Amino acid sequence: MILRLLETIANEARESAGSDEGKLEKLLEQRLDFHVRKLGDVTEERRKEREDLLKEKAKHITMDDLHDGFDSKVTCSLAVI
């Protein structure tokens, strides 16, 4: 997915810049900065959503949260003499 994004950015910059190397470098830098910021924003939004979901999950008791104290499966490997 990232590779496809980088290829798209490179192709668009090549089409816009033509044969001017300085303009190509500037366009690549601008577009990469834009997408890095955009990806950072999306990542931060997803992190907040995840935290909200974990807080919501903590409010409810599920079967995974219940444990019986007598169900431990500890075995003694040493023989008692």
Buried (B, 14 or more C-beta within 10 A) or exposed (E): EEEEEBEEBBEEBEEEBEEEEEEBEEBBEEBBEEBEEEEEEEEEEEEEEEEEEEEEEEEEEEEEEEEEEEEEEEEEEEEEE
